[in-house]
Amino acid sequence: MPEVAPAAVDAHQHVWDPARAEYPWMTPALDRLRRPFDHADVVAEQAKVGVGATVLVQAAYNLEDTANMLRVARAYPQVAGVVAWVPLDDPAAAGPHLRRLRRDRAAPAARPRPR
C-alpha cells in the first residue's frame, strides 16, 4: 500500500446516479456501472490510504449531475469541493446558476463543455 499523508486529498472523484441525471457515456457496454455511485462507496478505501478530503468532479454535462454532486457534498463533510458544469454557452441560464452555486458550501468551480 502506498504511503499517503493523513491529510491527503483525492482531487478527482466522480459520483453518479442514473435516477437523478442522464449520463450519455453510460452506454450498454457499461451497464454494470448503471447504478448509483456515491461517496459512501469509497469512504473506507480512502480512509485506508489516508485520504481525508475529496473533490467531486462532474460526470456529465448537465445541471442534474451538478445537483447530485452538491447533494453528496452536503451529506459528507469529507467533500472539500465540487467541479460543476454550468451552461456557459447560455448566459441567461448560466448567470442565475452561478449565483446559486456561489452560495453553496461546496464552492464549486465551473468549466465549459469541450467542443
C-alpha positions in Angstrom: 0.0 0.0 0.0 1.4 3.4 -0.9 2.3 5.8 1.9 0.0 8.8 2.0 -0.1 11.8 4.3 -3.0 11.7 6.7 -4.5 14.8 5.3 -4.2 13.7 1.6 -6.8 14.9 -0.9 -8.4 12.9 -3.6 -8.6 15.7 -6.2 -10.8 13.9 -8.7 -13.7 11.7 -7.6 -16.8 11.1 -9.6 -20.3 10.2 -8.2 -23.3 9.5 -10.3 -26.9 8.4 -10.0 -28.7 7.4 -13.2 -32.1 8.0 -11.5 -31.1 11.7 -10.9 -29.2 12.6 -14.1 -28.5 11.5 -17.6 -25.0 10.2 -18.3 -24.6 9.8 -22.1 -21.3 8.0 -21.7 -23.1 5.2 -19.7 -23.7 3.1 -22.8 -25.0 -0.5 -22.8 -21.3 -1.7 -22.8 -21.0 0.0 -19.3 -24.3 -1.4 -17.9 -22.5 -2.7 -14.8 -21.9 0.9 -13.9 -25.6 1.8 -14.3 -26.3 2.2 -10.6 -25.9 5.0 -8.0 -22.2 5.5 -7.2 -22.0 7.7 -4.1 -19.1 8.9 -1.9 -20.1 6.2 0.6 -18.8 3.7 -1.9 -15.2 4.9 -1.5 -15.0 6.3 2.1 -13.5 3.2 3.6 -10.9 2.8 0.8 -9.9 6.5 1.0 -9.5 6.2 4.8 -7.2 3.2 4.5 -4.8 5.2 2.4 -5.1 8.4 4.5 -7.4 10.5 2.3 -9.2 12.9 4.4 -10.9 15.1 1.8 -12.1 14.8 -1.8 -13.1 16.9 -4.7 -16.1 15.8 -6.7 -15.8 16.3 -10.5 -18.7 16.3 -12.9 -19.6 13.0 -14.5 -22.0 14.6 -17.1 -22.6 18.0 -18.7 -26.0 18.7 -17.1 -27.5 20.6 -14.2 -28.9 17.4 -12.7 -25.4 15.9 -12.3 -24.3 19.1 -10.6 -27.3 18.9 -8.3 -26.4 15.3 -7.4 -22.8 16.2 -6.6 -24.0 19.1 -4.4 -26.4 16.7 -2.6 -23.4 14.4 -1.9 -21.2 17.3 -0.8 -23.8 18.4 1.7 -24.1 14.8 3.1 -20.3 14.2 3.5 -18.0 16.6 5.3 -15.0 15.0 3.6 -16.1 16.6 0.3 -14.0 19.7 0.1 -15.3 21.0 -3.2 -17.2 20.3 -6.4 -16.1 20.9 -10.0 -19.6 21.5 -11.5 -21.0 22.0 -15.0 -22.5 25.4 -15.9 -24.1 26.2 -19.3 -21.6 28.9 -20.1 -22.9 28.9 -23.7 -26.3 30.2 -22.4 -25.6 33.4 -20.4 -29.3 33.7 -19.4 -29.2 30.3 -17.7 -25.5 30.5 -16.5 -25.9 33.7 -14.5 -28.6 32.5 -12.1 -27.0 29.1 -11.8 -23.6 30.6 -11.0 -25.2 32.8 -8.3 -26.8 29.7 -6.7 -23.5 27.8 -6.8 -21.6 30.7 -5.2 -23.9 30.5 -2.2 -23.4 26.7 -1.8 -21.0 25.4 0.8 -19.2 23.3 -1.7 -17.9 26.4 -3.6 -17.7 24.6 -7.0 -15.6 25.6 -9.9 -17.1 25.7 -13.4 -15.8 24.7 -16.8 -17.3 24.8 -20.3 -18.2 21.7 -22.2 -15.4 20.8 -24.8 -16.5 21.4 -28.4 
